[in-house]
Amino acid sequence: MGSKIYVGGLPYSTAEQELADLFGQHGSVQSAKIITDKYTGQSRGFGFVEMGSDDEAKTAIEALNGTELGGRSLTVNEAKPQAPRTGGFGGGGGSGGRGGGDRW
């Protein structure tokens, strides 16, 4: 188990310090990050907390999963590694190498 924790169901008004304080009741918090929309800056309702040790992370998950914060039920579990992104721009291959040499 890693010490990085996924926290879902956060009220949109939750601040990173508030998240750190909540998890700080269950061990040492190395970092707390709320994920925001890159265009609006609005919270996306989830974040990540990194605890000082695996044991502290386990304790925090057991204590906080299913609890309420700001009227919303929290989903708290071990963070999974980010999956590689596919599609979109910059993916690879695509339109290069059509042959034909210089067009103009």
N, CA, C and O atoms as a GROMACS GRO file, in nm:
protein
  416
    1MET      N    1   0.085  -0.119   0.000
    1MET     CA    2   0.000   0.000   0.000
    1MET      C    3   0.088   0.124   0.000
    1MET      O    4   0.191   0.127   0.068
    2GLY      N    5   0.049   0.223  -0.075
    2GLY     CA    6   0.123   0.348  -0.078
    2GLY      C    7   0.066   0.446   0.022
    2GLY      O    8  -0.040   0.422   0.080
    3SER      N    9   0.135   0.556   0.041
    3SER     CA   10   0.087   0.656   0.137
    3SER      C   11   0.005   0.765   0.068
    3SER      O   12  -0.035   0.862   0.132
    4LYS      N   13  -0.020   0.750  -0.063
    4LYS     CA   14  -0.099   0.848  -0.136
    4LYS      C   15  -0.245   0.803  -0.138
    4LYS      O   16  -0.276   0.688  -0.168
    5ILE      N   17  -0.333   0.895  -0.105
    5ILE     CA   18  -0.475   0.865  -0.087
    5ILE      C   19  -0.559   0.948  -0.182
    5ILE      O   20  -0.536   1.068  -0.199
    6TYR      N   21  -0.658   0.883  -0.244
    6TYR     CA   22  -0.758   0.951  -0.327
    6TYR      C   23  -0.874   0.990  -0.236
    6TYR      O   24  -0.919   0.911  -0.153
    7VAL      N   25  -0.923   1.114  -0.252
    7VAL     CA   26  -1.037   1.162  -0.175
    7VAL      C   27  -1.140   1.216  -0.273
    7VAL      O   28  -1.116   1.318  -0.338
    8GLY      N   29  -1.255   1.149  -0.284
    8GLY     CA   30  -1.361   1.191  -0.373
    8GLY      C   31  -1.482   1.238  -0.295
    8GLY      O   32  -1.495   1.212  -0.176
    9GLY      N   33  -1.572   1.309  -0.363
    9GLY     CA   34  -1.693   1.358  -0.300
    9GLY      C   35  -1.672   1.484  -0.219
    9GLY      O   36  -1.754   1.517  -0.132
   10LEU      N   37  -1.564   1.556  -0.246
   10LEU     CA   38  -1.536   1.680  -0.172
   10LEU      C   39  -1.634   1.790  -0.212
   10LEU      O   40  -1.666   1.805  -0.330
   11PRO      N   41  -1.681   1.866  -0.113
   11PRO     CA   42  -1.759   1.986  -0.149
   11PRO      C   43  -1.670   2.079  -0.232
   11PRO      O   44  -1.549   2.087  -0.208
   12TYR      N   45  -1.728   2.148  -0.329
   12TYR     CA   46  -1.650   2.234  -0.418
   12TYR      C   47  -1.584   2.350  -0.344
   12TYR      O   48  -1.490   2.411  -0.395
   13SER      N   49  -1.632   2.381  -0.225
   13SER     CA   50  -1.577   2.492  -0.148
   13SER      C   51  -1.459   2.451  -0.059
   13SER      O   52  -1.400   2.536   0.008
   14THR      N   53  -1.424   2.324  -0.056
   14THR     CA   54  -1.317   2.276   0.031
   14THR      C   55  -1.182   2.332  -0.013
   14THR      O   56  -1.148   2.330  -0.131
   15ALA      N   57  -1.106   2.384   0.084
   15ALA     CA   58  -0.972   2.435   0.058
   15ALA      C   59  -0.869   2.327   0.089
   15ALA      O   60  -0.895   2.236   0.167
   16GLU      N   61  -0.752   2.337   0.027
   16GLU     CA   62  -0.646   2.238   0.050
   16GLU      C   63  -0.606   2.232   0.196
   16GLU      O   64  -0.577   2.124   0.247
   17GLN      N   65  -0.602   2.347   0.263
   17GLN     CA   66  -0.565   2.348   0.405
   17GLN      C   67  -0.669   2.273   0.489
   17GLN      O   68  -0.634   2.202   0.583
   18GLU      N   69  -0.796   2.289   0.454
   18GLU     CA   70  -0.903   2.218   0.525
   18GLU      C   71  -0.887   2.066   0.506
   18GLU      O   72  -0.908   1.989   0.600
   19LEU      N   73  -0.852   2.024   0.386
   19LEU     CA   74  -0.829   1.883   0.357
   19LEU      C   75  -0.709   1.831   0.437
   19LEU      O   76  -0.714   1.722   0.495
   20ALA      N   77  -0.602   1.909   0.440
   20ALA     CA   78  -0.483   1.871   0.517
   20ALA      C   79  -0.515   1.860   0.666
   20ALA      O   80  -0.468   1.768   0.733
   21ASP      N   81  -0.594   1.954   0.719
   21ASP     CA   82  -0.630   1.951   0.860
   21ASP      C   83  -0.715   1.828   0.894
   21ASP      O   84  -0.696   1.767   0.998
   22LEU      N   85  -0.807   1.792   0.804
   22LEU     CA   86  -0.893   1.676   0.825
   22LEU      C   87  -0.809   1.549   0.836
   22LEU      O   88  -0.829   1.469   0.927
   23PHE      N   89  -0.716   1.531   0.743
   23PHE     CA   90  -0.633   1.412   0.744
   23PHE      C   91  -0.524   1.419   0.850
   23PHE      O   92  -0.475   1.315   0.896
   24GLY      N   93  -0.486   1.539   0.890
   24GLY     CA   94  -0.386   1.557   0.995
   24GLY      C   95  -0.428   1.501   1.129
   24GLY      O   96  -0.344   1.476   1.215
   25GLN      N   97  -0.557   1.481   1.148
   25GLN     CA   98  -0.607   1.420   1.272
   25GLN      C   99  -0.570   1.272   1.280
   25GLN      O  100  -0.584   1.210   1.386
   26HIS      N  101  -0.523   1.215   1.168
   26HIS     CA  102  -0.494   1.072   1.163
   26HIS      C  103  -0.348   1.041   1.129
   26HIS      O  104  -0.314   0.927   1.103
   27GLY      N  105  -0.263   1.143   1.131
   27GLY     CA  106  -0.122   1.123   1.103
   27GLY      C  107  -0.062   1.247   1.038
   27GLY      O  108  -0.127   1.350   1.024
   28SER      N  109   0.065   1.234   1.000
   28SER     CA  110   0.133   1.348   0.939
   28SER      C  111   0.102   1.356   0.790
   28SER      O  112   0.117   1.259   0.717
   29VAL      N  113   0.060   1.474   0.748
   29VAL     CA  114   0.025   1.498   0.608
   29VAL      C  115   0.145   1.560   0.538
   29VAL      O  116   0.194   1.665   0.578
   30GLN      N  117   0.192   1.494   0.432
   30GLN     CA  118   0.303   1.546   0.354
   30GLN      C  119   0.255   1.649   0.252
   30GLN      O  120   0.321   1.750   0.227
   31SER      N  121   0.138   1.622   0.192
   31SER     CA  122   0.080   1.716   0.096
   31SER      C  123  -0.069   1.689   0.081
   31SER      O  124  -0.116   1.578   0.104
   32ALA      N  125  -0.143   1.793   0.044
   32ALA     CA  126  -0.286   1.782   0.015
   32ALA      C  127  -0.312   1.867  -0.108
   32ALA      O  128  -0.279   1.986  -0.112
   33LYS      N  129  -0.373   1.806  -0.209
   33LYS     CA  130  -0.396   1.875  -0.336
   33LYS      C  131  -0.538   1.851  -0.382
   33LYS      O  132  -0.582   1.736  -0.394
   34ILE      N  133  -0.612   1.959  -0.407
   34ILE     CA  134  -0.745   1.949  -0.464
   34ILE      C  135  -0.733   1.975  -0.613
   34ILE      O  136  -0.670   2.072  -0.655
   35ILE      N  137  -0.792   1.888  -0.693
   35ILE     CA  138  -0.782   1.899  -0.838
   35ILE      C  139  -0.887   2.000  -0.887
   35ILE      O  140  -1.004   1.995  -0.849
   36THR      N  141  -0.840   2.092  -0.971
   36THR     CA  142  -0.928   2.198  -1.021
   36THR      C  143  -0.935   2.194  -1.173
   36THR      O  144  -0.846   2.140  -1.240
   37ASP      N  145  -1.041   2.250  -1.227
   37ASP     CA  146  -1.058   2.263  -1.370
   37ASP      C  147  -0.953   2.360  -1.423
   37ASP      O  148  -0.938   2.469  -1.367
   38LYS      N  149  -0.882   2.323  -1.528
   38LYS     CA  150  -0.773   2.409  -1.575
   38LYS      C  151  -0.820   2.538  -1.640
   38LYS      O  152  -0.743   2.633  -1.653
   39TYR      N  153  -0.946   2.545  -1.680
   39TYR     CA  154  -0.997   2.666  -1.743
   39TYR      C  155  -1.065   2.760  -1.644
   39TYR      O  156  -1.047   2.882  -1.651
   40THR      N  157  -1.143   2.704  -1.552
   40THR     CA  158  -1.220   2.787  -1.460
   40THR      C  159  -1.158   2.800  -1.322
   40THR      O  160  -1.189   2.894  -1.248
   41GLY      N  161  -1.069   2.707  -1.286
   41GLY     CA  162  -1.011   2.708  -1.152
   41GLY      C  163  -1.104   2.650  -1.047
   41GLY      O  164  -1.068   2.641  -0.929
   42GLN      N  165  -1.225   2.608  -1.088
   42GLN     CA  166  -1.324   2.549  -0.997
   42GLN      C  167  -1.279   2.410  -0.955
   42GLN      O  168  -1.225   2.334  -1.036
   43SER      N  169  -1.300   2.376  -0.827
   43SER     CA  170  -1.270   2.242  -0.778
   43SER      C  171  -1.348   2.140  -0.858
   43SER      O  172  -1.462   2.164  -0.897
   44ARG      N  173  -1.286   2.025  -0.882
   44ARG     CA  174  -1.354   1.916  -0.951
   44ARG      C  175  -1.415   1.817  -0.853
   44ARG      O  176  -1.471   1.716  -0.894
   45GLY      N  177  -1.404   1.844  -0.723
   45GLY     CA  178  -1.468   1.761  -0.621
   45GLY      C  179  -1.387   1.641  -0.576
   45GLY      O  180  -1.439   1.551  -0.509
   46PHE      N  181  -1.259   1.639  -0.612
   46PHE     CA  182  -1.172   1.532  -0.561
   46PHE      C  183  -1.031   1.583  -0.546
   46PHE      O  184  -0.994   1.689  -0.598
   47GLY      N  185  -0.952   1.506  -0.473
   47GLY     CA  186  -0.814   1.546  -0.451
   47GLY      C  187  -0.731   1.429  -0.403
   47GLY      O  188  -0.777   1.315  -0.400
   48PHE      N  189  -0.608   1.460  -0.364
   48PHE     CA  190  -0.515   1.359  -0.318
   48PHE      C  191  -0.444   1.409  -0.194
   48PHE      O  192  -0.411   1.527  -0.182
   49VAL      N  193  -0.420   1.317  -0.101
   49VAL     CA  194  -0.347   1.348   0.021
   49VAL      C  195  -0.234   1.247   0.031
   49VAL      O  196  -0.254   1.128   0.010
   50GLU      N  197  -0.116   1.296   0.064
   50GLU     CA  198  -0.002   1.206   0.085
   50GLU      C  199   0.032   1.209   0.233
   50GLU      O  200   0.063   1.314   0.290
   51MET      N  201   0.026   1.091   0.294
   51MET     CA  202   0.054   1.077   0.437
   51MET      C  203   0.200   1.040   0.458
   51MET      O  204   0.270   1.000   0.364
   52GLY      N  205   0.247   1.055   0.582
   52GLY     CA  206   0.386   1.029   0.614
   52GLY      C  207   0.428   0.884   0.605
   52GLY      O  208   0.545   0.854   0.580
   53SER      N  209   0.334   0.791   0.625
   53SER     CA  210   0.366   0.648   0.618
   53SER      C  211   0.246   0.570   0.569
   53SER      O  212   0.133   0.620   0.568
   54ASP      N  213   0.270   0.445   0.530
   54ASP     CA  214   0.162   0.357   0.487
   54ASP      C  215   0.063   0.332   0.599
   54ASP      O  216  -0.058   0.326   0.576
   55ASP      N  217   0.114   0.316   0.723
   55ASP     CA  218   0.025   0.291   0.837
   55ASP      C  219  -0.067   0.410   0.862
   55ASP      O  220  -0.186   0.391   0.891
   56GLU      N  221  -0.014   0.531   0.851
   56GLU     CA  222  -0.097   0.650   0.870
   56GLU      C  223  -0.202   0.660   0.760
   56GLU      O  224  -0.316   0.700   0.785
   57ALA      N  225  -0.164   0.625   0.638
   57ALA     CA  226  -0.258   0.628   0.527
   57ALA      C  227  -0.371   0.529   0.550
   57ALA      O  228  -0.488   0.561   0.529
   58LYS      N  229  -0.336   0.409   0.594
   58LYS     CA  230  -0.437   0.306   0.621
   58LYS      C  231  -0.533   0.351   0.731
   58LYS      O  232  -0.654   0.332   0.720
   59THR      N  233  -0.478   0.410   0.836
   59THR     CA  234  -0.561   0.460   0.947
   59THR      C  235  -0.657   0.568   0.899
   59THR      O  236  -0.775   0.567   0.934
   60ALA      N  237  -0.607   0.662   0.818
   60ALA     CA  238  -0.690   0.771   0.767
   60ALA      C  239  -0.800   0.718   0.676
   60ALA      O  240  -0.914   0.764   0.683
   61ILE      N  241  -0.767   0.622   0.590
   61ILE     CA  242  -0.867   0.564   0.499
   61ILE      C  243  -0.978   0.499   0.580
   61ILE      O  244  -1.096   0.521   0.553
   62GLU      N  245  -0.940   0.417   0.678
   62GLU     CA  246  -1.040   0.348   0.760
   62GLU      C  247  -1.127   0.445   0.839
   62GLU      O  248  -1.246   0.422   0.856
   63ALA      N  249  -1.066   0.554   0.887
   63ALA     CA  250  -1.140   0.650   0.969
   63ALA      C  251  -1.231   0.742   0.887
   63ALA      O  252  -1.338   0.780   0.935
   64LEU      N  253  -1.190   0.777   0.764
   64LEU     CA  254  -1.261   0.882   0.690
   64LEU      C  255  -1.349   0.834   0.576
   64LEU      O  256  -1.438   0.907   0.532
   65ASN      N  257  -1.327   0.712   0.525
   65ASN     CA  258  -1.409   0.664   0.414
   65ASN      C  259  -1.556   0.654   0.457
   65ASN      O  260  -1.588   0.589   0.556
   66GLY      N  261  -1.644   0.719   0.382
   66GLY     CA  262  -1.786   0.715   0.412
   66GLY      C  263  -1.833   0.823   0.507
   66GLY      O  264  -1.954   0.835   0.532
   67THR      N  265  -1.741   0.903   0.562
   67THR     CA  266  -1.782   1.012   0.651
   67THR      C  267  -1.832   1.130   0.569
   67THR      O  268  -1.814   1.133   0.447
   68GLU      N  269  -1.895   1.226   0.635
   68GLU     CA  270  -1.949   1.343   0.566
   68GLU      C  271  -1.862   1.465   0.588
   68GLU      O  272  -1.806   1.485   0.696
   69LEU      N  273  -1.851   1.545   0.484
   69LEU     CA  274  -1.784   1.674   0.491
   69LEU      C  275  -1.870   1.772   0.411
   69LEU      O  276  -1.890   1.753   0.291
   70GLY      N  277  -1.919   1.873   0.476
   70GLY     CA  278  -2.002   1.973   0.408
   70GLY      C  279  -2.126   1.914   0.346
   70GLY      O  280  -2.172   1.961   0.242
   71GLY      N  281  -2.183   1.811   0.408
   71GLY     CA  282  -2.305   1.749   0.357
   71GLY      C  283  -2.283   1.648   0.246
   71GLY      O  284  -2.380   1.595   0.191
   72ARG      N  285  -2.159   1.618   0.212
   72ARG     CA  286  -2.129   1.520   0.107
   72ARG      C  287  -2.052   1.403   0.166
   72ARG      O  288  -1.968   1.421   0.255
   73SER      N  289  -2.081   1.285   0.119
   73SER     CA  290  -2.015   1.164   0.166
   73SER      C  291  -1.881   1.148   0.095
   73SER      O  292  -1.874   1.153  -0.028
   74LEU      N  293  -1.775   1.129   0.173
   74LEU     CA  294  -1.641   1.116   0.117
   74LEU      C  295  -1.612   0.973   0.075
   74LEU      O  296  -1.651   0.878   0.143
   75THR      N  297  -1.544   0.958  -0.037
   75THR     CA  298  -1.488   0.831  -0.080
   75THR      C  299  -1.338   0.843  -0.061
   75THR      O  300  -1.273   0.926  -0.125
   76VAL      N  301  -1.283   0.761   0.027
   76VAL     CA  302  -1.141   0.770   0.060
   76VAL      C  303  -1.080   0.632   0.040
   76VAL      O  304  -1.120   0.535   0.105
   77ASN      N  305  -0.980   0.623  -0.050
   77ASN     CA  306  -0.911   0.496  -0.070
   77ASN      C  307  -0.771   0.519  -0.123
   77ASN      O  308  -0.731   0.633  -0.150
   78GLU      N  309  -0.696   0.410  -0.137
   78GLU     CA  310  -0.560   0.421  -0.186
   78GLU      C  311  -0.561   0.473  -0.330
   78GLU      O  312  -0.638   0.425  -0.413
   79ALA      N  313  -0.476   0.569  -0.358
   79ALA     CA  314  -0.468   0.625  -0.493
   79ALA      C  315  -0.403   0.523  -0.585
   79ALA      O  316  -0.304   0.459  -0.550
   80LYS      N  317  -0.460   0.509  -0.703
   80LYS     CA  318  -0.404   0.420  -0.804
   80LYS      C  319  -0.313   0.501  -0.896
   80LYS      O  320  -0.336   0.621  -0.914
   81PRO      N  321  -0.211   0.439  -0.954
   81PRO     CA  322  -0.124   0.514  -1.045
   81PRO      C  323  -0.205   0.569  -1.162
   81PRO      O  324  -0.300   0.505  -1.209
   82GLN      N  325  -0.166   0.687  -1.209
   82GLN     CA  326  -0.236   0.750  -1.321
   82GLN      C  327  -0.214   0.668  -1.448
   82GLN      O  328  -0.101   0.634  -1.483
   83ALA      N  329  -0.323   0.637  -1.515
   83ALA     CA  330  -0.314   0.562  -1.641
   83ALA      C  331  -0.257   0.650  -1.751
   83ALA      O  332  -0.282   0.771  -1.752
   84PRO      N  333  -0.182   0.592  -1.842
   84PRO     CA  334  -0.130   0.672  -1.953
   84PRO      C  335  -0.245   0.726  -2.037
   84PRO      O  336  -0.344   0.657  -2.060
   85ARG      N  337  -0.231   0.848  -2.082
   85ARG     CA  338  -0.335   0.911  -2.163
   85ARG      C  339  -0.321   0.868  -2.307
   85ARG      O  340  -0.210   0.851  -2.358
   86THR      N  341  -0.436   0.852  -2.373
   86THR     CA  342  -0.434   0.816  -2.514
   86THR      C  343  -0.522   0.911  -2.592
   86THR      O  344  -0.607   0.979  -2.534
   87GLY      N  345  -0.503   0.916  -2.721
   87GLY     CA  346  -0.586   1.001  -2.806
   87GLY      C  347  -0.550   1.147  -2.791
   87GLY      O  348  -0.450   1.181  -2.727
   88GLY      N  349  -0.630   1.231  -2.850
   88GLY     CA  350  -0.606   1.375  -2.841
   88GLY      C  351  -0.487   1.417  -2.925
   88GLY      O  352  -0.441   1.342  -3.011
   89PHE      N  353  -0.438   1.534  -2.900
   89PHE     CA  354  -0.326   1.589  -2.975
   89PHE      C  355  -0.195   1.539  -2.918
   89PHE      O  356  -0.189   1.505  -2.800
   90GLY      N  357  -0.094   1.535  -2.997
   90GLY     CA  358   0.038   1.498  -2.952
   90GLY      C  359   0.053   1.350  -2.929
   90GLY      O  360   0.156   1.307  -2.876
   91GLY      N  361  -0.043   1.270  -2.966
   91GLY     CA  362  -0.041   1.126  -2.946
   91GLY      C  363   0.071   1.062  -3.021
   91GLY      O  364   0.146   0.996  -2.948
   92GLY      N  365   0.097   1.063  -3.129
   92GLY     CA  366   0.209   0.998  -3.193
   92GLY      C  367   0.162   0.948  -3.328
   92GLY      O  368   0.045   0.918  -3.348
   93GLY      N  369   0.253   0.941  -3.418
   93GLY     CA  370   0.216   0.894  -3.551
   93GLY      C  371   0.121   0.990  -3.616
   93GLY      O  372   0.141   1.111  -3.611
   94GLY      N  373   0.020   0.939  -3.676
   94GLY     CA  374  -0.083   1.024  -3.732
   94GLY      C  375  -0.055   1.066  -3.875
   94GLY      O  376  -0.043   0.981  -3.963
   95SER      N  377  -0.044   1.196  -3.898
   95SER     CA  378  -0.043   1.246  -4.035
   95SER      C  379   0.094   1.256  -4.099
   95SER      O  380   0.103   1.292  -4.216
   96GLY      N  381   0.199   1.226  -4.028
   96GLY     CA  382   0.332   1.240  -4.088
   96GLY      C  383   0.362   1.129  -4.188
   96GLY      O  384   0.298   1.024  -4.184
   97GLY      N  385   0.456   1.152  -4.277
   97GLY     CA  386   0.506   1.049  -4.368
   97GLY      C  387   0.409   1.006  -4.477
   97GLY      O  388   0.398   0.887  -4.505
   98ARG      N  389   0.341   1.097  -4.537
   98ARG     CA  390   0.247   1.061  -4.644
   98ARG      C  391   0.318   1.037  -4.778
   98ARG      O  392   0.258   0.984  -4.871
   99GLY      N  393   0.439   1.074  -4.786
   99GLY     CA  394   0.510   1.055  -4.912
   99GLY      C  395   0.479   1.167  -5.009
   99GLY      O  396   0.409   1.262  -4.975
  100GLY      N  397   0.530   1.157  -5.129
  100GLY     CA  398   0.500   1.256  -5.232
  100GLY      C  399   0.599   1.370  -5.237
  100GLY      O  400   0.594   1.450  -5.330
  101GLY      N  401   0.687   1.380  -5.141
  101GLY     CA  402   0.789   1.485  -5.146
  101GLY      C  403   0.730   1.624  -5.129
  101GLY      O  404   0.632   1.644  -5.059
  102ASP      N  405   0.794   1.722  -5.196
  102ASP     CA  406   0.751   1.862  -5.183
  102ASP      C  407   0.621   1.884  -5.260
  102ASP      O  408   0.608   1.844  -5.376
  103ARG      N  409   0.526   1.949  -5.194
  103ARG     CA  410   0.398   1.976  -5.259
  103ARG      C  411   0.402   2.107  -5.333
  103ARG      O  412   0.329   2.119  -5.432
  104TRP      N  413   0.478   2.204  -5.296
  104TRP     CA  414   0.470   2.338  -5.356
  104TRP      C  415   0.590   2.363  -5.435
  104TRP      O  416   0.604   2.470  -5.494
   0.00000   0.00000   0.00000
